[in-house]
Amino acid sequence: MAAASGHYDAFIVGAGLSGLAAGLRMAHFGRRVLICEAHAVPGGLSSWFKRQGRDFDVSLHAFTNYA
């Protein structure tokens, strides 16, 4: 893993599906990529959370366009 102060070929804001896919593709072809995410876990709109011992999947709207 590259150091945070090193040189990167690409800087991606957001670790949602598109950001992760773009970063993976660039890294596969030898680019040094830094992906930054504001939340504690990656996933963007494709994520879930726990409340009172239950899991809530909040990603369906990301794939169906029903927001």
Helices and strands as residue ranges (DSSP letters): E 10-13, H 17-28, E 33-36, E 48-51, E 54-57, H 60-64
